[in-house]
Amino acid sequence: MFEVRDNPTAPAGNSLAQLNAEPIAEGAAAGAQDDLTRHRHATLMDLLQYESERQGEERQQMQIDEDYQDHMQWRPEDARELMDRGQAPVVFNEGRQTIEWICGTEKRLRKDYKVLPRERDDEAMAEVKTKLIKYTDDVNMTQWHRSRAFRQSVTAGLSWLEEGVNRDPERELIYSGWEDWRNVYRDSHSRNLDYNVDARYLFRRRVVDLDYGVALLPRSRDHLLAMAGRHDDLDPEGIWYLGEQLTNASETEWGTAASIFGARASNIARSGYYDNSRRRSVELLECWYRVPERVSVFADGMLAGKVFNAADPLHVQERKVGAARMYESVRFRMRVQICTRDAPCLDMPSPFRHNRFLMVPLWGYRRARDGQAYGAWRGMRDIQDDLNKRRSKALFALSVNRIIAEKNAVDDWDELREEAARPDGIIIVNPNKQLKFDDNMGDFQANVELAAQDAQLIRNAGGVTEENLGRDTNANSGKAILAKQDQGSLTTSEFFDNLLLAIRQAGQLRLSHIEQFYTEEKVVRIVGEGQRPIEWLTINQVDPTTGEILNDITAREADFIVDAQDYRSSMAQAALEQMFGLLGQIATYAPQVVLSVLDLVVESADIQGKEEWVARIRKMNGQRDPSKPPTPDELQMEKAAAEKQAEAEQLAADTARAQLGKIQAELDLVQAQIKKLAVDDVLKKVQSMLSALQAAQIVTAQPNTAPAADEITAAAGLTDALGDAAAAPPAAPVPPQGDAAAPAQPEFQPVLTEQPQ
C-alpha cells in the first residue's frame, strides 16, 4: 500500500497488452513501482469502461427479468392509460410460478459432497477435510447463499459465488458468500466452462460508507475524501426499469408516481435505488487480473509442478538442498488492485496459492452469438405482457356497457352514461326513439381464451408443466403424469447442471483455502444430522510426546467432489420404486440377496438422515462403508475372520485328503480281489483242460472204456457241450488232393463242462 498522490494521467494507447509489463526488479526505485501501478490502473479502468459498454444490453435485460419476477411488469404509459379509464394495472404473474418451482426443487434436493484423497494413504485426512467444509458451510450459511445465487441465475441468467478469507480475528477465517451480478464486471470474451482458463480480469464494485473506506485504506484518506459523494450519485449506469434509465427521480414522472398511481406505484417503478440519501459514501473497485510472468517451477519431487514461492519455507528448503530440479516457465500470475476510478490505492500479488479468481460464475443460459447471459424469464416476458393485457381487456369488456342509440334518443348523454353504469339505473328514452345495449360477451370470451392460451404458453416456454405444479391435467394414468413430470425436469436440467459445476469449482477454492490457512490448532463443531450427536474435531494438534502434528490440514492436497445425486425428483422416485419392485421379486426366493444390498438401496434414496440409516443397516449386516478406510478394530476383525476362514479351508482340505485316501485304499483292495478271482478262474479252466486231455488219452488207448467214462460223467452231472453233434458219426474223410496224404485226425475231441462247485 502506498500514499495516493495526484491523479495520474492515463497513458496513451491503453490495452490489455500493457498489463503484461515485466515486474519491477527487486531493489528498483519506489517511484518506478508507483509508475507501473498507475500504468496498470489506467489499463484496468479502460477495460472496465469497455466491459461496461459491451455488457450494457445484457445488464439492462437482466434487470428487466428481475423486475418481472418482482411483479413490476407495466410500463408507465400503459399503466397511466389503465388508470385514466378507471382500471388498476393488475399483474397476473404466471411466469413466477415457473421460477418458484425450479428454485423450490433446488432447495428440496440440495447437493452433498465429499473430499477425496490424492494419495493412497490419505483417506483419513480426506474425511477430516470433508467435515471441515461442512463446518464452514454451517458457520457461513453457505446453503442459503447458494440458493440465493441459484434463484438469481434462473431469473436473470447470472450470479456469483464467492470464496475468501477473513482478516477479522473475531470472525471465522474461511468464509463463503453470494455476490449480485450488478456489482461484477467479467471478462466477456471468456467462453470456457472454467472461468479461470481463458479470463484475464474480474471487477467488483462496492459503494461503502466514507468512514469505513478511510479506516480500510488510511493512506488514501485524502483521495477518498475527494471522491466521496451521496449513494445515489455514485452509480455510473443509473437505474433501469423496463428499458428506461432512471437517472434522477426528480427529472421524470417517477417522482410523482406515488401520487398518480397510489398503492399500485410499487408494482410499477420505485425500487432499487437511493433517493436523496444523506449518507456520505465512496465507490471502491476490487480488480483481480492476471499477468504473465517468468517463474521457476519444480520439475520433480514432492513439489513437482509447483511454482517456487520465496515466502514458503518448504519451497526454500527444497531449492536450497537441491533435492528437486527446477525449470523456467511463463505462467499467468494473479494480482489484485483496490482503487477508485481515478487512482489506485493498493496493488499486490494474490495471497492465495491456487492462483484463481475468488468468485465463481453461476450461469443460467448463455447466448451462442456472444456469450451473454439470460434466464428462464427471457422467453416468457412477451407472453406475460400479452397475458396482462388480455386479462385487462377482458375485465374492461365485462365492466362497461356499449349503447347503440338513435340521435336525440335521450336528453342528457352524460346522465345516460352514469345510469347505464349503475346496476339499478333508470334510463328514460324519448318517444319514437330506439336505444339498446350491445352485448360485450364476445370480446370478453375471446380475450379470456387468449389469456388461457398465454398461461399455457408461459409454462411451455419455462419448461414447467402442469404436472410439475401438481395441478389437474388431461393426463389420467400415473405413468402419463410421471412422463410429463420428467419432461419438465429434463427441460430445466441446464440450471441444475450449471449449479453442480459452480459448487464443484467453489468447493475447490474452499478446500485450497482450508489447506493453506488452517495452520493453527483449532477445535471445530460438526453438527450431526437427525439423532446424531454433535462431534468435536481437533485439527493441527501437537502431540506433546512425539511433537508430531495430528490431523495436519496443510500437509497434503485433496480433491472436492460433488455427489452425483439426481436433481430430477420424479425420475429418481420412479427409479427407486422400480428398484424396490425388483427387490420384492428377488426376496421371494433369495432374501439374503436383498439384505446384502439393502444399504445401497437406502443410500440411493432421497430421505432425511440417510447416512444414519445406511450406517445402522451396515452394522446389522456386518458390512463396512467402502468409501472410508478401515479402522484398527475393523482391520483386526478382518484379520481374525481371514485366519478363521483359512483354518476352515485347511480343515476341509485335510478332511478331503483323508476321505480320498480311504477311497483309494478300498479301490486298491477291490482291484486286488478282482485280479485274484480272474487268476483262479483261469487256473480252474486250465486244470479242466488238462483233465480232459488225460481222459482222452485213456479212451484212445483203451476204446472199451469210453462207455464207462460216459456213464461216470453223466452220473457226475456233466453234459456234452456239442450235444447231438458229438454223437453223430464223423464225416467221411476228404480224399487228399495230389500225392500228399492228409495227416491223421483223432476220431473225436470231447468237450466237457464242469458243474459249479
Secondary structure as GFF3:
##gff-version 3
##sequence-region A 1 757
A	DSSP	three_ten_helix	16	20	.	.	.	ID=ss1
A	DSSP	alpha_helix	30	54	.	.	.	ID=ss2
A	DSSP	alpha_helix	56	69	.	.	.	ID=ss3
A	DSSP	alpha_helix	76	84	.	.	.	ID=ss4
A	DSSP	alpha_helix	95	108	.	.	.	ID=ss5
A	DSSP	beta_strand	113	117	.	.	.	ID=ss6
A	DSSP	alpha_helix	123	140	.	.	.	ID=ss7
A	DSSP	alpha_helix	142	156	.	.	.	ID=ss8
A	DSSP	beta_strand	158	165	.	.	.	ID=ss9
A	DSSP	beta_strand	174	179	.	.	.	ID=ss10
A	DSSP	three_ten_helix	181	183	.	.	.	ID=ss11
A	DSSP	beta_strand	184	186	.	.	.	ID=ss12
A	DSSP	alpha_helix	195	198	.	.	.	ID=ss13
A	DSSP	beta_strand	201	209	.	.	.	ID=ss14
A	DSSP	alpha_helix	210	216	.	.	.	ID=ss15
A	DSSP	three_ten_helix	218	220	.	.	.	ID=ss16
A	DSSP	alpha_helix	221	227	.	.	.	ID=ss17
A	DSSP	beta_strand	229	230	.	.	.	ID=ss18
A	DSSP	three_ten_helix	231	233	.	.	.	ID=ss19
A	DSSP	beta_strand	239	241	.	.	.	ID=ss20
A	DSSP	beta_strand	244	246	.	.	.	ID=ss21
A	DSSP	three_ten_helix	249	251	.	.	.	ID=ss22
A	DSSP	three_ten_helix	253	256	.	.	.	ID=ss23
A	DSSP	alpha_helix	257	261	.	.	.	ID=ss24
A	DSSP	three_ten_helix	262	267	.	.	.	ID=ss25
A	DSSP	beta_strand	280	298	.	.	.	ID=ss26
A	DSSP	three_ten_helix	301	303	.	.	.	ID=ss27
A	DSSP	alpha_helix	313	321	.	.	.	ID=ss28
A	DSSP	beta_strand	326	339	.	.	.	ID=ss29
A	DSSP	beta_strand	344	349	.	.	.	ID=ss30
A	DSSP	beta_strand	359	363	.	.	.	ID=ss31
A	DSSP	beta_strand	365	366	.	.	.	ID=ss32
A	DSSP	beta_strand	373	374	.	.	.	ID=ss33
A	DSSP	three_ten_helix	376	379	.	.	.	ID=ss34
A	DSSP	alpha_helix	381	399	.	.	.	ID=ss35
A	DSSP	beta_strand	402	405	.	.	.	ID=ss36
A	DSSP	alpha_helix	413	421	.	.	.	ID=ss37
A	DSSP	beta_strand	435	438	.	.	.	ID=ss38
A	DSSP	alpha_helix	441	462	.	.	.	ID=ss39
A	DSSP	alpha_helix	478	491	.	.	.	ID=ss40
A	DSSP	alpha_helix	493	517	.	.	.	ID=ss41
A	DSSP	beta_strand	522	526	.	.	.	ID=ss42
A	DSSP	beta_strand	535	539	.	.	.	ID=ss43
A	DSSP	beta_strand	541	542	.	.	.	ID=ss44
A	DSSP	beta_strand	549	550	.	.	.	ID=ss45
A	DSSP	beta_strand	558	562	.	.	.	ID=ss46
A	DSSP	alpha_helix	569	587	.	.	.	ID=ss47
A	DSSP	alpha_helix	591	603	.	.	.	ID=ss48
A	DSSP	alpha_helix	610	621	.	.	.	ID=ss49
A	DSSP	alpha_helix	632	701	.	.	.	ID=ss50
A	DSSP	three_ten_helix	703	705	.	.	.	ID=ss51
A	DSSP	alpha_helix	706	715	.	.	.	ID=ss52
A	DSSP	alpha_helix	724	727	.	.	.	ID=ss53
###
